[in-house]
Amino acid sequence: MTTDFKHHQSAHCENGVASNLLKHNGLNISEPMVFGIGSGLFFVYLPFIKVNHAPAFSYRPLPGAIFSRLAKRLGIKIKRQKFSGSKAAAQALDDNLKNNIPSGLQVGVYNLTYFPDDYRFHFNAHNLVVYGKTDNDYLISDPVMESVTTLTSEDLDRVRFAKGAFAPKGQMYYPTHIPENINLKKAITKAIKATCRDMLAPMPLIGVSGMKYVAKQIRKWPVKLGVRKANHYLAQIVRMQEEIGTGGGGFRFIYGAFLQEAAKILENEQLKNLSYEMTEIGDMWRDFALEASRVYKQRSAKQDVYTMLADHLTAIANREEQFFKKLKKAI
């Protein structure tokens, strides 16, 4: 059993799954528009949650939030299900496929057999679409992959019920209703205001305040934790930023693309100019990741490297603070 599902590669899994599912159901919406209307741009430091023996850093809201916010702002209805066991989860998915309903799943990365070994680690907030089934395998559209792939029933069950932080519990979701008349202008305006509010929140672990707080911690880590552990924490920042898919630098580029689309829809030239500035900020994040990777790989010959990295992150935070103040005013 299979559905007439068209695979489109994307930069990030949840954006891509949302865009692909909605396109399949008749709403032609781009990945940047999904991300922007879903208020996907974010930053939070979670020292009390450990992932791979290091604190969590996230450049996006909780798994599922982007699609949920998008749906709410566009009047789309989504059905989400979690399961207590494998049998019920498999049966619900098979029923959907029999009814020609491609279904989004939240899964763990570690046991995704089609991922390269370097990208398989314990992270449970990945998203993909199952669009069909053969006698032996499920047909998989993973938006971060160039083409479609497959997973055995056993492997799919393993990733659906991965253990640890953000355990997916077999989560399955799919749109059930898309309105005929969608007010993109209203949704875009509301989404931008929410993103500005999140990024400018006066809380020490969130938004630009969170970035500044992490910069201060980076200065302390080598003395407080020792160089080895400090470097492990730096590696965590970079992995969360550029490898896991939580998006640091890449999300800035996607948000810049969203602002370009929004500028045309809202007929607001300021948003177009701000999109270029967000792209420059994305470049700053990529430069930070490169310098940080040189430090934890012990390939940096620069003096006082932790202070240098802290200064770099503080500069990014200051730039984003000014950016979101301008964006809030422009909208």
C-alpha positions as CSV (number, residue, x, y, z in Angstrom):
1,M,0.0,0.0,0.0
2,T,1.3,3.4,-1.0
3,T,0.1,7.0,-1.5
4,D,0.8,9.4,-4.2
5,F,3.2,11.4,-2.0
6,K,5.8,13.8,-3.5
7,H,9.1,14.1,-1.6
8,H,10.7,17.5,-1.3
9,Q,14.1,17.9,0.4
10,S,14.3,20.6,3.1
11,A,16.8,22.2,5.4
12,H,15.1,21.0,8.6
13,C,12.9,18.0,9.4
14,E,9.8,19.5,11.1
15,N,9.5,22.4,8.6
16,G,10.0,19.9,5.8
17,V,7.4,17.4,7.1
18,A,4.8,20.2,7.7
19,S,5.4,21.7,4.2
20,N,5.3,18.3,2.5
21,L,2.2,17.1,4.3
22,L,0.4,20.4,3.5
23,K,1.4,20.3,-0.1
24,H,0.1,16.8,-0.4
25,N,-3.2,18.1,1.0
26,G,-3.5,20.9,-1.4
27,L,-1.8,23.9,0.4
28,N,1.3,25.0,-1.4
29,I,3.4,26.4,1.4
30,S,7.2,26.7,1.5
31,E,9.5,25.6,4.2
32,P,10.5,29.2,5.2
33,M,6.8,30.2,5.4
34,V,6.1,27.1,7.6
35,F,9.0,28.1,9.8
36,G,8.2,31.8,10.0
37,I,4.4,31.4,10.7
38,G,5.3,28.7,13.2
39,S,7.6,31.1,15.1
40,G,10.4,28.6,14.8
41,L,13.2,31.0,15.6
42,F,14.2,30.7,19.2
43,F,17.0,30.2,21.7
44,V,17.0,28.6,25.1
45,Y,19.7,27.2,27.4
46,L,18.6,24.3,29.5
47,P,21.4,23.4,32.0
48,F,19.1,21.1,34.0
49,I,18.5,18.8,30.9
50,K,21.4,16.7,29.8
51,V,21.8,15.4,26.3
52,N,24.9,13.3,25.7
53,H,26.2,14.3,29.1
54,A,26.1,18.0,28.4
55,P,23.4,20.7,28.9
56,A,20.9,21.2,26.2
57,F,20.9,24.2,23.9
58,S,18.0,24.7,21.6
59,Y,17.6,27.2,18.7
60,R,13.9,26.2,18.2
61,P,10.8,25.7,20.4
62,L,9.7,22.2,21.6
63,P,9.2,19.5,19.1
64,G,5.9,19.8,17.4
65,A,5.4,23.5,18.3
66,I,6.3,24.8,14.8
67,F,3.6,22.8,13.1
68,S,1.1,23.4,15.9
69,R,1.5,27.1,15.8
70,L,1.3,27.2,12.0
71,A,-1.9,25.2,12.1
72,K,-3.5,27.4,14.8
73,R,-2.6,30.6,12.9
74,L,-3.9,29.3,9.6
75,G,-7.0,27.5,10.9
76,I,-5.6,24.0,10.0
77,K,-6.7,21.0,12.1
78,I,-4.1,18.4,12.9
79,K,-4.6,15.1,14.6
80,R,-1.8,14.0,16.9
81,Q,-1.6,10.6,18.6
82,K,0.8,9.0,21.1
83,F,0.7,5.3,22.0
84,S,1.6,3.2,25.0
85,G,2.7,0.3,23.0
86,S,4.1,-0.8,19.6
87,K,1.1,-2.8,18.4
88,A,-1.4,0.0,18.7
89,A,1.1,2.4,17.1
90,A,1.8,0.2,14.1
91,Q,-1.9,-0.6,13.6
92,A,-2.8,3.1,13.6
93,L,-0.1,3.9,11.0
94,D,-1.2,1.0,8.8
95,D,-4.8,2.1,9.0
96,N,-3.8,5.6,7.8
97,L,-1.8,4.1,4.9
98,K,-4.7,1.9,3.9
99,N,-6.8,5.2,3.8
100,N,-4.1,7.0,1.7
101,I,-3.0,9.2,4.6
102,P,0.7,10.0,4.7
103,S,1.6,10.4,8.3
104,G,4.2,12.4,10.1
105,L,6.2,10.7,12.9
106,Q,8.5,12.0,15.6
107,V,11.4,9.6,16.0
108,G,14.7,9.0,17.6
109,V,17.8,9.5,15.4
110,Y,20.1,6.9,16.9
111,N,18.6,3.8,15.2
112,L,17.8,5.5,11.8
113,T,19.6,2.9,9.7
114,Y,19.8,5.2,6.6
115,F,21.6,8.0,8.5
116,P,25.4,8.0,8.3
117,D,27.0,6.7,11.5
118,D,28.4,10.2,12.5
119,Y,24.8,11.6,12.6
120,R,23.3,8.7,14.7
121,F,23.2,9.7,18.3
122,H,20.6,9.9,21.1
123,F,18.2,12.7,19.9
124,N,14.5,12.1,19.9
125,A,13.0,15.1,18.1
126,H,13.5,14.1,14.5
127,N,10.5,14.1,12.1
128,L,9.8,12.1,8.9
129,V,6.8,11.0,6.8
130,V,5.7,7.4,6.2
131,Y,3.8,7.3,3.0
132,G,3.5,3.6,2.2
133,K,4.4,0.0,3.0
134,T,5.6,-3.0,1.1
135,D,5.6,-6.6,2.4
136,N,8.8,-6.0,4.3
137,D,9.4,-2.2,4.7
138,Y,7.8,1.1,5.4
139,L,8.3,3.8,2.7
140,I,10.0,6.9,4.3
141,S,10.1,10.5,3.1
142,D,12.7,12.1,5.4
143,P,12.9,15.7,4.3
144,V,16.6,16.1,5.2
145,M,17.4,13.3,2.8
146,E,17.8,13.9,-1.0
147,S,15.5,11.1,-1.9
148,V,13.0,8.6,-0.3
149,T,14.1,5.6,1.6
150,T,12.8,2.7,3.7
151,L,12.8,1.2,7.2
152,T,11.9,-2.3,8.3
153,S,9.0,-2.7,10.6
154,E,11.4,-3.5,13.4
155,D,13.6,-0.4,12.8
156,L,10.6,1.9,12.5
157,D,9.2,0.6,15.8
158,R,12.7,1.1,17.4
159,V,12.9,4.8,16.4
160,R,9.2,5.5,17.3
161,F,9.7,4.2,20.8
162,A,13.2,5.5,21.5
163,K,14.0,6.2,25.2
164,G,15.4,9.3,26.8
165,A,14.7,13.1,26.7
166,F,11.7,14.0,24.4
167,A,10.8,10.3,24.0
168,P,8.5,10.3,21.0
169,K,6.1,7.5,22.4
170,G,5.1,6.5,18.9
171,Q,3.8,10.0,18.1
172,M,2.0,10.3,14.8
173,Y,0.3,13.4,13.2
174,Y,-1.3,14.5,10.0
175,P,-3.7,17.3,8.9
176,T,-7.4,16.6,8.8
177,H,-8.8,19.9,7.6
178,I,-7.4,22.9,5.6
179,P,-9.6,26.0,5.2
180,E,-10.4,27.2,1.7
181,N,-9.6,30.8,2.6
182,I,-6.4,31.3,4.5
183,N,-5.4,34.7,5.8
184,L,-1.6,34.7,5.3
185,K,-1.2,38.4,6.1
186,K,-2.8,38.1,9.5
187,A,-0.9,34.9,10.3
188,I,2.5,36.3,9.3
189,T,2.0,39.5,11.4
190,K,1.0,37.5,14.5
191,A,3.9,35.1,14.0
192,I,6.5,37.8,13.7
193,K,5.2,39.6,16.8
194,A,5.4,36.3,18.7
195,T,9.0,35.7,17.6
196,C,10.0,39.2,18.6
197,R,8.4,38.6,22.0
198,D,10.2,35.3,22.5
199,M,13.6,36.6,21.5
200,L,13.4,39.7,23.5
201,A,11.9,38.0,26.6
202,P,13.5,39.4,29.9
203,M,14.4,36.0,31.1
204,P,18.0,34.8,31.7
205,L,17.8,31.5,29.7
206,I,15.7,32.5,26.8
207,G,16.3,34.5,23.6
208,V,19.0,37.1,23.4
209,S,19.3,37.1,27.2
210,G,19.9,33.4,27.1
211,M,22.7,33.9,24.6
212,K,24.4,36.5,26.8
213,Y,24.1,34.2,29.8
214,V,25.7,31.3,27.9
215,A,28.5,33.7,26.8
216,K,29.2,34.4,30.5
217,Q,29.2,30.7,31.2
218,I,31.8,30.0,28.4
219,R,34.2,32.4,30.2
220,K,33.9,30.3,33.4
221,W,33.8,26.8,32.0
222,P,37.6,26.1,31.6
223,V,38.3,27.0,35.2
224,K,35.1,25.7,36.7
225,L,34.8,22.5,34.7
226,G,38.3,21.9,33.3
227,V,39.3,22.1,29.7
228,R,38.1,18.7,28.7
229,K,34.6,19.2,29.9
230,A,34.5,22.8,28.7
231,N,35.3,21.5,25.2
232,H,32.6,18.9,25.5
233,Y,30.1,21.6,26.3
234,L,31.3,23.7,23.3
235,A,30.9,20.7,21.1
236,Q,27.3,20.4,22.4
237,I,26.6,24.0,21.4
238,V,27.9,23.4,17.9
239,R,26.2,20.0,17.5
240,M,22.8,21.5,18.6
241,Q,23.5,24.5,16.3
242,E,24.6,22.9,13.1
243,E,24.3,19.1,13.2
244,I,21.3,17.9,15.1
245,G,18.9,20.1,13.1
246,T,17.9,22.5,15.9
247,G,19.1,25.0,13.6
248,G,21.3,27.9,15.0
249,G,22.9,29.4,12.0
250,G,20.7,27.6,9.4
251,F,17.5,28.7,11.0
252,R,18.7,32.3,10.6
253,F,19.0,31.8,6.9
254,I,15.5,30.2,6.7
255,Y,14.0,33.1,8.7
256,G,15.7,35.5,6.3
257,A,14.0,33.7,3.4
258,F,10.7,33.8,5.3
259,L,11.0,37.6,5.7
260,Q,11.6,37.9,2.0
261,E,8.4,36.1,1.2
262,A,6.6,38.0,4.0
263,A,7.8,41.3,2.5
264,K,6.0,40.6,-0.8
265,I,2.8,39.4,0.9
266,L,2.6,42.3,3.3
267,E,4.1,44.8,0.8
268,N,6.6,45.8,3.4
269,E,10.0,46.8,2.1
270,Q,11.5,47.0,5.6
271,L,11.1,43.3,5.9
272,K,13.1,42.7,2.8
273,N,15.9,44.8,4.2
274,L,15.7,43.0,7.5
275,S,15.9,39.7,5.7
276,Y,19.4,40.6,4.5
277,E,20.4,41.5,8.0
278,M,19.2,38.2,9.4
279,T,21.3,36.4,6.8
280,E,24.4,38.3,8.0
281,I,23.5,37.2,11.6
282,G,23.4,33.6,10.3
283,D,26.9,34.1,8.9
284,M,28.0,35.2,12.4
285,W,26.6,32.1,13.9
286,R,28.4,29.9,11.4
287,D,31.7,31.7,12.1
288,F,31.1,31.1,15.8
289,A,30.5,27.4,15.2
290,L,33.7,27.2,13.1
291,E,35.8,28.9,15.8
292,A,34.3,26.8,18.6
293,S,34.9,23.6,16.6
294,R,38.6,24.5,16.3
295,V,38.8,24.9,20.0
296,Y,37.2,21.6,21.0
297,K,39.2,19.8,18.3
298,Q,42.4,21.5,19.7
299,R,43.2,23.1,16.4
300,S,43.1,26.7,17.5
301,A,46.3,28.6,18.0
302,K,44.5,31.8,19.2
303,Q,45.2,33.1,22.7
304,D,42.5,33.1,25.4
305,V,40.1,31.2,23.1
306,Y,37.2,30.9,25.6
307,T,37.1,34.7,26.1
308,M,37.2,35.1,22.3
309,L,34.2,32.8,21.9
310,A,32.3,34.5,24.7
311,D,32.9,37.9,23.0
312,H,31.7,36.5,19.7
313,L,28.5,35.1,21.2
314,T,27.9,38.4,23.0
315,A,28.3,40.3,19.8
316,I,25.7,38.0,18.1
317,A,23.3,38.5,21.0
318,N,23.6,42.3,20.8
319,R,23.1,42.2,17.0
320,E,20.0,40.0,17.4
321,E,18.6,42.2,20.1
322,Q,18.8,45.2,17.8
323,F,17.4,43.2,14.9
324,F,14.3,42.1,16.8
325,K,13.6,45.5,18.1
326,K,13.7,46.8,14.5
327,L,11.6,43.9,13.3
328,K,9.0,44.6,16.0
329,K,8.8,48.2,15.0
330,A,8.6,47.3,11.2
331,I,5.6,45.0,11.7
